[in-house]
Amino acid sequence: MKKDETGNNRLKNLNELIMLSAWGAVLVVASFLFLFVGIWVDAALNTGPFFMLGMLILAVFLVMARLYIEFKKTNDRMGNIRKRHA
């Protein structure tokens, strides 16, 4: 493999890892958004914290499931790093 191809692969790998690390911010934003929607629904329907907790759990579950899917795609694209860099 030529040197420029190796550098290009490393840049692609770095971009993939940066995209995966952005999921932490997505988790926080989605959690707060769903939490506030749950609070609003609870206030409108005069229920306890049922919708708030349900929406929060739903947000965490959906983001973690999406993160897992993205991780599997990235892992398949990057391949086995040990084999490439050995």
HTML snippet that shows the backbone in 3Dmol.js (N, CA, C, O; Angstrom):
<script src="https://3Dmol.org/build/3Dmol-min.js"></script>
<div id="view" style="width:600px;height:400px;position:relative"></div>
<script>
const pdb = `
ATOM      1  N   MET A   1       0.847  -1.168   0.000  1.00  0.00           N
ATOM      2  CA  MET A   1       0.000   0.000   0.000  1.00  0.00           C
ATOM      3  C   MET A   1       0.894   1.232   0.000  1.00  0.00           C
ATOM      4  O   MET A   1       1.888   1.282   0.725  1.00  0.00           O
ATOM      5  N   LYS A   2       0.551   2.208  -0.797  1.00  0.00           N
ATOM      6  CA  LYS A   2       1.337   3.418  -0.890  1.00  0.00           C
ATOM      7  C   LYS A   2       1.114   4.304   0.317  1.00  0.00           C
ATOM      8  O   LYS A   2       0.131   4.165   1.044  1.00  0.00           O
ATOM      9  N   LYS A   3       2.068   5.235   0.518  1.00  0.00           N
ATOM     10  CA  LYS A   3       1.993   6.106   1.688  1.00  0.00           C
ATOM     11  C   LYS A   3       0.761   6.995   1.665  1.00  0.00           C
ATOM     12  O   LYS A   3       0.140   7.192   2.709  1.00  0.00           O
ATOM     13  N   ASP A   4       0.380   7.547   0.498  1.00  0.00           N
ATOM     14  CA  ASP A   4      -0.792   8.415   0.447  1.00  0.00           C
ATOM     15  C   ASP A   4      -2.084   7.659   0.704  1.00  0.00           C
ATOM     16  O   ASP A   4      -3.034   8.217   1.252  1.00  0.00           O
ATOM     17  N   GLU A   5      -2.127   6.380   0.307  1.00  0.00           N
ATOM     18  CA  GLU A   5      -3.312   5.572   0.595  1.00  0.00           C
ATOM     19  C   GLU A   5      -3.420   5.287   2.084  1.00  0.00           C
ATOM     20  O   GLU A   5      -4.521   5.267   2.633  1.00  0.00           O
ATOM     21  N   THR A   6      -2.289   5.067   2.742  1.00  0.00           N
ATOM     22  CA  THR A   6      -2.298   4.828   4.183  1.00  0.00           C
ATOM     23  C   THR A   6      -2.780   6.073   4.922  1.00  0.00           C
ATOM     24  O   THR A   6      -3.584   5.974   5.850  1.00  0.00           O
ATOM     25  N   GLY A   7      -2.295   7.239   4.516  1.00  0.00           N
ATOM     26  CA  GLY A   7      -2.740   8.485   5.128  1.00  0.00           C
ATOM     27  C   GLY A   7      -4.211   8.731   4.901  1.00  0.00           C
ATOM     28  O   GLY A   7      -4.908   9.215   5.793  1.00  0.00           O
ATOM     29  N   ASN A   8      -4.699   8.400   3.703  1.00  0.00           N
ATOM     30  CA  ASN A   8      -6.109   8.564   3.387  1.00  0.00           C
ATOM     31  C   ASN A   8      -6.968   7.641   4.248  1.00  0.00           C
ATOM     32  O   ASN A   8      -8.029   8.041   4.726  1.00  0.00           O
ATOM     33  N   ASN A   9      -6.499   6.390   4.447  1.00  0.00           N
ATOM     34  CA  ASN A   9      -7.233   5.447   5.304  1.00  0.00           C
ATOM     35  C   ASN A   9      -7.271   5.929   6.744  1.00  0.00           C
ATOM     36  O   ASN A   9      -8.297   5.811   7.415  1.00  0.00           O
ATOM     37  N   ARG A  10      -6.146   6.476   7.225  1.00  0.00           N
ATOM     38  CA  ARG A  10      -6.118   6.971   8.601  1.00  0.00           C
ATOM     39  C   ARG A  10      -7.058   8.152   8.770  1.00  0.00           C
ATOM     40  O   ARG A  10      -7.710   8.285   9.806  1.00  0.00           O
ATOM     41  N   LEU A  11      -7.135   9.013   7.759  1.00  0.00           N
ATOM     42  CA  LEU A  11      -8.049  10.155   7.825  1.00  0.00           C
ATOM     43  C   LEU A  11      -9.499   9.689   7.832  1.00  0.00           C
ATOM     44  O   LEU A  11     -10.322  10.230   8.570  1.00  0.00           O
ATOM     45  N   LYS A  12      -9.813   8.694   7.018  1.00  0.00           N
ATOM     46  CA  LYS A  12     -11.170   8.140   7.012  1.00  0.00           C
ATOM     47  C   LYS A  12     -11.503   7.527   8.368  1.00  0.00           C
ATOM     48  O   LYS A  12     -12.606   7.708   8.885  1.00  0.00           O
ATOM     49  N   ASN A  13     -10.542   6.798   8.944  1.00  0.00           N
ATOM     50  CA  ASN A  13     -10.762   6.190  10.262  1.00  0.00           C
ATOM     51  C   ASN A  13     -10.973   7.252  11.327  1.00  0.00           C
ATOM     52  O   ASN A  13     -11.828   7.094  12.200  1.00  0.00           O
ATOM     53  N   LEU A  14     -10.206   8.328  11.265  1.00  0.00           N
ATOM     54  CA  LEU A  14     -10.363   9.416  12.223  1.00  0.00           C
ATOM     55  C   LEU A  14     -11.740  10.056  12.087  1.00  0.00           C
ATOM     56  O   LEU A  14     -12.389  10.356  13.090  1.00  0.00           O
ATOM     57  N   ASN A  15     -12.188  10.266  10.847  1.00  0.00           N
ATOM     58  CA  ASN A  15     -13.524  10.828  10.627  1.00  0.00           C
ATOM     59  C   ASN A  15     -14.607   9.914  11.192  1.00  0.00           C
ATOM     60  O   ASN A  15     -15.572  10.390  11.789  1.00  0.00           O
ATOM     61  N   GLU A  16     -14.451   8.610  11.007  1.00  0.00           N
ATOM     62  CA  GLU A  16     -15.427   7.651  11.535  1.00  0.00           C
ATOM     63  C   GLU A  16     -15.470   7.718  13.064  1.00  0.00           C
ATOM     64  O   GLU A  16     -16.547   7.697  13.659  1.00  0.00           O
ATOM     65  N   LEU A  17     -14.300   7.797  13.695  1.00  0.00           N
ATOM     66  CA  LEU A  17     -14.259   7.848  15.155  1.00  0.00           C
ATOM     67  C   LEU A  17     -14.837   9.149  15.689  1.00  0.00           C
ATOM     68  O   LEU A  17     -15.488   9.150  16.734  1.00  0.00           O
ATOM     69  N   ILE A  18     -14.612  10.249  14.996  1.00  0.00           N
ATOM     70  CA  ILE A  18     -15.188  11.529  15.417  1.00  0.00           C
ATOM     71  C   ILE A  18     -16.706  11.476  15.319  1.00  0.00           C
ATOM     72  O   ILE A  18     -17.403  11.979  16.200  1.00  0.00           O
ATOM     73  N   MET A  19     -17.218  10.875  14.260  1.00  0.00           N
ATOM     74  CA  MET A  19     -18.673  10.759  14.116  1.00  0.00           C
ATOM     75  C   MET A  19     -19.261   9.907  15.239  1.00  0.00           C
ATOM     76  O   MET A  19     -20.336  10.219  15.751  1.00  0.00           O
ATOM     77  N   LEU A  20     -18.572   8.838  15.626  1.00  0.00           N
ATOM     78  CA  LEU A  20     -19.076   8.010  16.722  1.00  0.00           C
ATOM     79  C   LEU A  20     -19.026   8.761  18.046  1.00  0.00           C
ATOM     80  O   LEU A  20     -19.909   8.593  18.887  1.00  0.00           O
ATOM     81  N   SER A  21     -18.016   9.578  18.237  1.00  0.00           N
ATOM     82  CA  SER A  21     -17.910  10.305  19.503  1.00  0.00           C
ATOM     83  C   SER A  21     -18.980  11.385  19.621  1.00  0.00           C
ATOM     84  O   SER A  21     -19.305  11.798  20.734  1.00  0.00           O
ATOM     85  N   ALA A  22     -19.529  11.848  18.517  1.00  0.00           N
ATOM     86  CA  ALA A  22     -20.579  12.870  18.553  1.00  0.00           C
ATOM     87  C   ALA A  22     -21.889  12.310  19.114  1.00  0.00           C
ATOM     88  O   ALA A  22     -22.784  13.077  19.470  1.00  0.00           O
ATOM     89  N   TRP A  23     -22.007  10.999  19.193  1.00  0.00           N
ATOM     90  CA  TRP A  23     -23.233  10.405  19.703  1.00  0.00           C
ATOM     91  C   TRP A  23     -23.453  10.704  21.179  1.00  0.00           C
ATOM     92  O   TRP A  23     -24.585  10.623  21.655  1.00  0.00           O
ATOM     93  N   GLY A  24     -22.402  11.047  21.914  1.00  0.00           N
ATOM     94  CA  GLY A  24     -22.574  11.450  23.314  1.00  0.00           C
ATOM     95  C   GLY A  24     -23.411  12.709  23.421  1.00  0.00           C
ATOM     96  O   GLY A  24     -24.300  12.807  24.268  1.00  0.00           O
ATOM     97  N   ALA A  25     -23.123  13.673  22.556  1.00  0.00           N
ATOM     98  CA  ALA A  25     -23.906  14.911  22.542  1.00  0.00           C
ATOM     99  C   ALA A  25     -25.336  14.639  22.093  1.00  0.00           C
ATOM    100  O   ALA A  25     -26.278  15.242  22.607  1.00  0.00           O
ATOM    101  N   VAL A  26     -25.494  13.745  21.148  1.00  0.00           N
ATOM    102  CA  VAL A  26     -26.838  13.389  20.680  1.00  0.00           C
ATOM    103  C   VAL A  26     -27.636  12.764  21.821  1.00  0.00           C
ATOM    104  O   VAL A  26     -28.828  13.035  21.969  1.00  0.00           O
ATOM    105  N   LEU A  27     -26.990  11.938  22.617  1.00  0.00           N
ATOM    106  CA  LEU A  27     -27.669  11.305  23.753  1.00  0.00           C
ATOM    107  C   LEU A  27     -28.142  12.354  24.748  1.00  0.00           C
ATOM    108  O   LEU A  27     -29.268  12.276  25.239  1.00  0.00           O
ATOM    109  N   VAL A  28     -27.306  13.321  25.048  1.00  0.00           N
ATOM    110  CA  VAL A  28     -27.675  14.358  26.007  1.00  0.00           C
ATOM    111  C   VAL A  28     -28.828  15.202  25.478  1.00  0.00           C
ATOM    112  O   VAL A  28     -29.800  15.440  26.195  1.00  0.00           O
ATOM    113  N   VAL A  29     -28.730  15.658  24.232  1.00  0.00           N
ATOM    114  CA  VAL A  29     -29.769  16.514  23.652  1.00  0.00           C
ATOM    115  C   VAL A  29     -31.098  15.754  23.558  1.00  0.00           C
ATOM    116  O   VAL A  29     -32.145  16.287  23.926  1.00  0.00           O
ATOM    117  N   ALA A  30     -31.058  14.525  23.071  1.00  0.00           N
ATOM    118  CA  ALA A  30     -32.288  13.737  22.942  1.00  0.00           C
ATOM    119  C   ALA A  30     -32.907  13.457  24.309  1.00  0.00           C
ATOM    120  O   ALA A  30     -34.128  13.496  24.455  1.00  0.00           O
ATOM    121  N   SER A  31     -32.078  13.177  25.303  1.00  0.00           N
ATOM    122  CA  SER A  31     -32.596  12.910  26.651  1.00  0.00           C
ATOM    123  C   SER A  31     -33.321  14.121  27.203  1.00  0.00           C
ATOM    124  O   SER A  31     -34.429  13.998  27.725  1.00  0.00           O
ATOM    125  N   PHE A  32     -32.704  15.301  27.092  1.00  0.00           N
ATOM    126  CA  PHE A  32     -33.359  16.511  27.594  1.00  0.00           C
ATOM    127  C   PHE A  32     -34.615  16.841  26.801  1.00  0.00           C
ATOM    128  O   PHE A  32     -35.622  17.245  27.382  1.00  0.00           O
ATOM    129  N   LEU A  33     -34.570  16.677  25.500  1.00  0.00           N
ATOM    130  CA  LEU A  33     -35.737  16.967  24.671  1.00  0.00           C
ATOM    131  C   LEU A  33     -36.906  16.060  25.049  1.00  0.00           C
ATOM    132  O   LEU A  33     -38.019  16.539  25.267  1.00  0.00           O
ATOM    133  N   PHE A  34     -36.659  14.766  25.127  1.00  0.00           N
ATOM    134  CA  PHE A  34     -37.718  13.827  25.482  1.00  0.00           C
ATOM    135  C   PHE A  34     -38.170  14.031  26.924  1.00  0.00           C
ATOM    136  O   PHE A  34     -39.349  13.862  27.234  1.00  0.00           O
ATOM    137  N   LEU A  35     -37.236  14.397  27.811  1.00  0.00           N
ATOM    138  CA  LEU A  35     -37.585  14.665  29.192  1.00  0.00           C
ATOM    139  C   LEU A  35     -38.551  15.847  29.291  1.00  0.00           C
ATOM    140  O   LEU A  35     -39.553  15.772  30.002  1.00  0.00           O
ATOM    141  N   PHE A  36     -38.254  16.931  28.583  1.00  0.00           N
ATOM    142  CA  PHE A  36     -39.135  18.102  28.630  1.00  0.00           C
ATOM    143  C   PHE A  36     -40.485  17.841  27.958  1.00  0.00           C
ATOM    144  O   PHE A  36     -41.509  18.357  28.403  1.00  0.00           O
ATOM    145  N   VAL A  37     -40.488  17.055  26.904  1.00  0.00           N
ATOM    146  CA  VAL A  37     -41.769  16.680  26.285  1.00  0.00           C
ATOM    147  C   VAL A  37     -42.581  15.837  27.267  1.00  0.00           C
ATOM    148  O   VAL A  37     -43.793  16.016  27.386  1.00  0.00           O
ATOM    149  N   GLY A  38     -41.921  14.925  27.966  1.00  0.00           N
ATOM    150  CA  GLY A  38     -42.606  14.113  28.970  1.00  0.00           C
ATOM    151  C   GLY A  38     -43.166  14.950  30.103  1.00  0.00           C
ATOM    152  O   GLY A  38     -44.277  14.699  30.569  1.00  0.00           O
ATOM    153  N   ILE A  39     -42.409  15.941  30.553  1.00  0.00           N
ATOM    154  CA  ILE A  39     -42.896  16.841  31.599  1.00  0.00           C
ATOM    155  C   ILE A  39     -44.114  17.614  31.104  1.00  0.00           C
ATOM    156  O   ILE A  39     -45.087  17.781  31.840  1.00  0.00           O
ATOM    157  N   TRP A  40     -44.064  18.083  29.868  1.00  0.00           N
ATOM    158  CA  TRP A  40     -45.181  18.840  29.303  1.00  0.00           C
ATOM    159  C   TRP A  40     -46.437  17.970  29.196  1.00  0.00           C
ATOM    160  O   TRP A  40     -47.535  18.420  29.524  1.00  0.00           O
ATOM    161  N   VAL A  41     -46.273  16.731  28.737  1.00  0.00           N
ATOM    162  CA  VAL A  41     -47.423  15.823  28.620  1.00  0.00           C
ATOM    163  C   VAL A  41     -47.975  15.507  30.012  1.00  0.00           C
ATOM    164  O   VAL A  41     -49.191  15.475  30.203  1.00  0.00           O
ATOM    165  N   ASP A  42     -47.092  15.276  30.979  1.00  0.00           N
ATOM    166  CA  ASP A  42     -47.549  15.018  32.346  1.00  0.00           C
ATOM    167  C   ASP A  42     -48.331  16.212  32.909  1.00  0.00           C
ATOM    168  O   ASP A  42     -49.345  16.032  33.583  1.00  0.00           O
ATOM    169  N   ALA A  43     -47.861  17.416  32.632  1.00  0.00           N
ATOM    170  CA  ALA A  43     -48.572  18.603  33.118  1.00  0.00           C
ATOM    171  C   ALA A  43     -49.910  18.777  32.407  1.00  0.00           C
ATOM    172  O   ALA A  43     -50.895  19.169  33.032  1.00  0.00           O
ATOM    173  N   ALA A  44     -49.955  18.491  31.112  1.00  0.00           N
ATOM    174  CA  ALA A  44     -51.201  18.653  30.357  1.00  0.00           C
ATOM    175  C   ALA A  44     -52.248  17.619  30.763  1.00  0.00           C
ATOM    176  O   ALA A  44     -53.439  17.928  30.807  1.00  0.00           O
ATOM    177  N   LEU A  45     -51.814  16.396  31.060  1.00  0.00           N
ATOM    178  CA  LEU A  45     -52.754  15.330  31.415  1.00  0.00           C
ATOM    179  C   LEU A  45     -52.909  15.148  32.926  1.00  0.00           C
ATOM    180  O   LEU A  45     -53.697  14.320  33.383  1.00  0.00           O
ATOM    181  N   ASN A  46     -52.149  15.931  33.691  1.00  0.00           N
ATOM    182  CA  ASN A  46     -52.184  15.862  35.139  1.00  0.00           C
ATOM    183  C   ASN A  46     -51.886  14.445  35.639  1.00  0.00           C
ATOM    184  O   ASN A  46     -52.585  13.911  36.500  1.00  0.00           O
ATOM    185  N   THR A  47     -50.850  13.866  35.088  1.00  0.00           N
ATOM    186  CA  THR A  47     -50.393  12.544  35.522  1.00  0.00           C
ATOM    187  C   THR A  47     -49.103  12.714  36.294  1.00  0.00           C
ATOM    188  O   THR A  47     -48.515  13.795  36.314  1.00  0.00           O
ATOM    189  N   GLY A  48     -48.673  11.655  36.922  1.00  0.00           N
ATOM    190  CA  GLY A  48     -47.413  11.698  37.673  1.00  0.00           C
ATOM    191  C   GLY A  48     -46.230  11.758  36.712  1.00  0.00           C
ATOM    192  O   GLY A  48     -46.370  12.209  35.575  1.00  0.00           O
ATOM    193  N   PRO A  49     -45.113  11.320  37.154  1.00  0.00           N
ATOM    194  CA  PRO A  49     -43.927  11.387  36.284  1.00  0.00           C
ATOM    195  C   PRO A  49     -43.861  10.237  35.282  1.00  0.00           C
ATOM    196  O   PRO A  49     -42.779   9.878  34.816  1.00  0.00           O
ATOM    197  N   PHE A  50     -45.021   9.657  34.950  1.00  0.00           N
ATOM    198  CA  PHE A  50     -45.025   8.477  34.093  1.00  0.00           C
ATOM    199  C   PHE A  50     -44.523   8.783  32.687  1.00  0.00           C
ATOM    200  O   PHE A  50     -43.652   8.079  32.175  1.00  0.00           O
ATOM    201  N   PHE A  51     -45.054   9.812  32.066  1.00  0.00           N
ATOM    202  CA  PHE A  51     -44.622  10.158  30.707  1.00  0.00           C
ATOM    203  C   PHE A  51     -43.185  10.678  30.718  1.00  0.00           C
ATOM    204  O   PHE A  51     -42.417  10.400  29.797  1.00  0.00           O
ATOM    205  N   MET A  52     -42.827  11.423  31.745  1.00  0.00           N
ATOM    206  CA  MET A  52     -41.468  11.953  31.829  1.00  0.00           C
ATOM    207  C   MET A  52     -40.452  10.808  31.872  1.00  0.00           C
ATOM    208  O   MET A  52     -39.479  10.808  31.118  1.00  0.00           O
ATOM    209  N   LEU A  53     -40.677   9.855  32.737  1.00  0.00           N
ATOM    210  CA  LEU A  53     -39.757   8.722  32.848  1.00  0.00           C
ATOM    211  C   LEU A  53     -39.800   7.838  31.598  1.00  0.00           C
ATOM    212  O   LEU A  53     -38.769   7.363  31.124  1.00  0.00           O
ATOM    213  N   GLY A  54     -40.997   7.628  31.082  1.00  0.00           N
ATOM    214  CA  GLY A  54     -41.130   6.811  29.873  1.00  0.00           C
ATOM    215  C   GLY A  54     -40.432   7.424  28.678  1.00  0.00           C
ATOM    216  O   GLY A  54     -39.755   6.729  27.919  1.00  0.00           O
ATOM    217  N   MET A  55     -40.597   8.728  28.510  1.00  0.00           N
ATOM    218  CA  MET A  55     -39.946   9.403  27.378  1.00  0.00           C
ATOM    219  C   MET A  55     -38.429   9.423  27.554  1.00  0.00           C
ATOM    220  O   MET A  55     -37.695   9.275  26.577  1.00  0.00           O
ATOM    221  N   LEU A  56     -37.959   9.600  28.767  1.00  0.00           N
ATOM    222  CA  LEU A  56     -36.525   9.602  29.021  1.00  0.00           C
ATOM    223  C   LEU A  56     -35.919   8.235  28.711  1.00  0.00           C
ATOM    224  O   LEU A  56     -34.880   8.142  28.058  1.00  0.00           O
ATOM    225  N   ILE A  57     -36.567   7.192  29.179  1.00  0.00           N
ATOM    226  CA  ILE A  57     -36.085   5.830  28.903  1.00  0.00           C
ATOM    227  C   ILE A  57     -36.146   5.533  27.410  1.00  0.00           C
ATOM    228  O   ILE A  57     -35.238   4.906  26.866  1.00  0.00           O
ATOM    229  N   LEU A  58     -37.202   5.976  26.748  1.00  0.00           N
ATOM    230  CA  LEU A  58     -37.323   5.781  25.306  1.00  0.00           C
ATOM    231  C   LEU A  58     -36.197   6.486  24.563  1.00  0.00           C
ATOM    232  O   LEU A  58     -35.623   5.918  23.634  1.00  0.00           O
ATOM    233  N   ALA A  59     -35.875   7.707  24.953  1.00  0.00           N
ATOM    234  CA  ALA A  59     -34.809   8.456  24.288  1.00  0.00           C
ATOM    235  C   ALA A  59     -33.469   7.753  24.449  1.00  0.00           C
ATOM    236  O   ALA A  59     -32.718   7.614  23.483  1.00  0.00           O
ATOM    237  N   VAL A  60     -33.172   7.318  25.645  1.00  0.00           N
ATOM    238  CA  VAL A  60     -31.893   6.633  25.881  1.00  0.00           C
ATOM    239  C   VAL A  60     -31.833   5.339  25.086  1.00  0.00           C
ATOM    240  O   VAL A  60     -30.805   5.026  24.484  1.00  0.00           O
ATOM    241  N   PHE A  61     -32.922   4.588  25.078  1.00  0.00           N
ATOM    242  CA  PHE A  61     -32.951   3.329  24.339  1.00  0.00           C
ATOM    243  C   PHE A  61     -32.757   3.560  22.834  1.00  0.00           C
ATOM    244  O   PHE A  61     -31.972   2.862  22.192  1.00  0.00           O
ATOM    245  N   LEU A  62     -33.475   4.540  22.278  1.00  0.00           N
ATOM    246  CA  LEU A  62     -33.373   4.794  20.839  1.00  0.00           C
ATOM    247  C   LEU A  62     -31.983   5.270  20.436  1.00  0.00           C
ATOM    248  O   LEU A  62     -31.453   4.840  19.412  1.00  0.00           O
ATOM    249  N   VAL A  63     -31.398   6.143  21.224  1.00  0.00           N
ATOM    250  CA  VAL A  63     -30.057   6.636  20.889  1.00  0.00           C
ATOM    251  C   VAL A  63     -29.031   5.522  21.022  1.00  0.00           C
ATOM    252  O   VAL A  63     -28.145   5.402  20.175  1.00  0.00           O
ATOM    253  N   MET A  64     -29.127   4.713  22.053  1.00  0.00           N
ATOM    254  CA  MET A  64     -28.164   3.622  22.220  1.00  0.00           C
ATOM    255  C   MET A  64     -28.312   2.579  21.108  1.00  0.00           C
ATOM    256  O   MET A  64     -27.315   2.023  20.648  1.00  0.00           O
ATOM    257  N   ALA A  65     -29.537   2.312  20.678  1.00  0.00           N
ATOM    258  CA  ALA A  65     -29.734   1.376  19.581  1.00  0.00           C
ATOM    259  C   ALA A  65     -29.143   1.927  18.287  1.00  0.00           C
ATOM    260  O   ALA A  65     -28.498   1.195  17.535  1.00  0.00           O
ATOM    261  N   ARG A  66     -29.357   3.199  18.029  1.00  0.00           N
ATOM    262  CA  ARG A  66     -28.804   3.829  16.829  1.00  0.00           C
ATOM    263  C   ARG A  66     -27.279   3.877  16.888  1.00  0.00           C
ATOM    264  O   ARG A  66     -26.611   3.678  15.873  1.00  0.00           O
ATOM    265  N   LEU A  67     -26.731   4.139  18.065  1.00  0.00           N
ATOM    266  CA  LEU A  67     -25.282   4.146  18.239  1.00  0.00           C
ATOM    267  C   LEU A  67     -24.704   2.768  17.961  1.00  0.00           C
ATOM    268  O   LEU A  67     -23.655   2.658  17.325  1.00  0.00           O
ATOM    269  N   TYR A  68     -25.359   1.726  18.419  1.00  0.00           N
ATOM    270  CA  TYR A  68     -24.893   0.365  18.168  1.00  0.00           C
ATOM    271  C   TYR A  68     -24.892   0.064  16.675  1.00  0.00           C
ATOM    272  O   TYR A  68     -23.949  -0.540  16.163  1.00  0.00           O
ATOM    273  N   ILE A  69     -25.945   0.483  15.975  1.00  0.00           N
ATOM    274  CA  ILE A  69     -26.016   0.259  14.528  1.00  0.00           C
ATOM    275  C   ILE A  69     -24.877   0.998  13.821  1.00  0.00           C
ATOM    276  O   ILE A  69     -24.227   0.438  12.939  1.00  0.00           O
ATOM    277  N   GLU A  70     -24.638   2.245  14.204  1.00  0.00           N
ATOM    278  CA  GLU A  70     -23.544   3.016  13.600  1.00  0.00           C
ATOM    279  C   GLU A  70     -22.191   2.394  13.924  1.00  0.00           C
ATOM    280  O   GLU A  70     -21.302   2.362  13.073  1.00  0.00           O
ATOM    281  N   PHE A  71     -22.031   1.901  15.146  1.00  0.00           N
ATOM    282  CA  PHE A  71     -20.778   1.255  15.515  1.00  0.00           C
ATOM    283  C   PHE A  71     -20.529   0.022  14.659  1.00  0.00           C
ATOM    284  O   PHE A  71     -19.411  -0.190  14.189  1.00  0.00           O
ATOM    285  N   LYS A  72     -21.554  -0.787  14.455  1.00  0.00           N
ATOM    286  CA  LYS A  72     -21.381  -2.000  13.636  1.00  0.00           C
ATOM    287  C   LYS A  72     -21.018  -1.635  12.195  1.00  0.00           C
ATOM    288  O   LYS A  72     -20.163  -2.285  11.594  1.00  0.00           O
ATOM    289  N   LYS A  73     -21.657  -0.601  11.634  1.00  0.00           N
ATOM    290  CA  LYS A  73     -21.326  -0.167  10.277  1.00  0.00           C
ATOM    291  C   LYS A  73     -19.886   0.320  10.203  1.00  0.00           C
ATOM    292  O   LYS A  73     -19.153  -0.027   9.277  1.00  0.00           O
ATOM    293  N   THR A  74     -19.486   1.125  11.183  1.00  0.00           N
ATOM    294  CA  THR A  74     -18.127   1.663  11.204  1.00  0.00           C
ATOM    295  C   THR A  74     -17.115   0.550  11.384  1.00  0.00           C
ATOM    296  O   THR A  74     -16.066   0.555  10.739  1.00  0.00           O
ATOM    297  N   ASN A  75     -17.410  -0.390  12.240  1.00  0.00           N
ATOM    298  CA  ASN A  75     -16.507  -1.505  12.470  1.00  0.00           C
ATOM    299  C   ASN A  75     -16.338  -2.334  11.205  1.00  0.00           C
ATOM    300  O   ASN A  75     -15.232  -2.784  10.906  1.00  0.00           O
ATOM    301  N   ASP A  76     -17.411  -2.539  10.466  1.00  0.00           N
ATOM    302  CA  ASP A  76     -17.323  -3.288   9.214  1.00  0.00           C
ATOM    303  C   ASP A  76     -16.518  -2.527   8.164  1.00  0.00           C
ATOM    304  O   ASP A  76     -15.751  -3.129   7.412  1.00  0.00           O
ATOM    305  N   ARG A  77     -16.689  -1.203   8.110  1.00  0.00           N
ATOM    306  CA  ARG A  77     -15.945  -0.408   7.128  1.00  0.00           C
ATOM    307  C   ARG A  77     -14.466  -0.315   7.471  1.00  0.00           C
ATOM    308  O   ARG A  77     -13.614  -0.379   6.584  1.00  0.00           O
ATOM    309  N   MET A  78     -14.159  -0.166   8.751  1.00  0.00           N
ATOM    310  CA  MET A  78     -12.763  -0.014   9.151  1.00  0.00           C
ATOM    311  C   MET A  78     -12.016  -1.332   9.112  1.00  0.00           C
ATOM    312  O   MET A  78     -10.798  -1.350   8.936  1.00  0.00           O
ATOM    313  N   GLY A  79     -12.716  -2.413   9.270  1.00  0.00           N
ATOM    314  CA  GLY A  79     -12.065  -3.713   9.267  1.00  0.00           C
ATOM    315  C   GLY A  79     -11.309  -3.950  10.555  1.00  0.00           C
ATOM    316  O   GLY A  79     -11.456  -3.214  11.532  1.00  0.00           O
ATOM    317  N   ASN A  80     -10.509  -4.977  10.537  1.00  0.00           N
ATOM    318  CA  ASN A  80      -9.738  -5.318  11.724  1.00  0.00           C
ATOM    319  C   ASN A  80      -8.467  -4.485  11.739  1.00  0.00           C
ATOM    320  O   ASN A  80      -7.594  -4.670  10.892  1.00  0.00           O
ATOM    321  N   ILE A  81      -8.358  -3.583  12.680  1.00  0.00           N
ATOM    322  CA  ILE A  81      -7.217  -2.667  12.745  1.00  0.00           C
ATOM    323  C   ILE A  81      -5.925  -3.426  13.030  1.00  0.00           C
ATOM    324  O   ILE A  81      -4.868  -3.051  12.523  1.00  0.00           O
ATOM    325  N   ARG A  82      -5.991  -4.463  13.815  1.00  0.00           N
ATOM    326  CA  ARG A  82      -4.788  -5.215  14.124  1.00  0.00           C
ATOM    327  C   ARG A  82      -4.161  -5.820  12.873  1.00  0.00           C
ATOM    328  O   ARG A  82      -2.937  -5.845  12.742  1.00  0.00           O
ATOM    329  N   LYS A  83      -4.985  -6.303  11.963  1.00  0.00           N
ATOM    330  CA  LYS A  83      -4.452  -6.897  10.736  1.00  0.00           C
ATOM    331  C   LYS A  83      -3.812  -5.855   9.835  1.00  0.00           C
ATOM    332  O   LYS A  83      -2.795  -6.122   9.194  1.00  0.00           O
ATOM    333  N   ARG A  84      -4.413  -4.653   9.784  1.00  0.00           N
ATOM    334  CA  ARG A  84      -3.892  -3.632   8.886  1.00  0.00           C
ATOM    335  C   ARG A  84      -2.611  -3.002   9.397  1.00  0.00           C
ATOM    336  O   ARG A  84      -1.735  -2.653   8.607  1.00  0.00           O
ATOM    337  N   HIS A  85      -2.490  -2.851  10.703  1.00  0.00           N
ATOM    338  CA  HIS A  85      -1.353  -2.128  11.268  1.00  0.00           C
ATOM    339  C   HIS A  85      -0.293  -3.045  11.844  1.00  0.00           C
ATOM    340  O   HIS A  85       0.645  -2.575  12.487  1.00  0.00           O
ATOM    341  N   ALA A  86      -0.424  -4.336  11.627  1.00  0.00           N
ATOM    342  CA  ALA A  86       0.572  -5.270  12.165  1.00  0.00           C
ATOM    343  C   ALA A  86       1.774  -5.358  11.276  1.00  0.00           C
ATOM    344  O   ALA A  86       2.711  -6.098  11.576  1.00  0.00           O
TER     345      ALA A  86
END
`;
const viewer = $3Dmol.createViewer("view");
viewer.addModel(pdb, "pdb");
viewer.setStyle({}, {cartoon: {color: "spectrum"}});
viewer.zoomTo();
viewer.render();
</script>
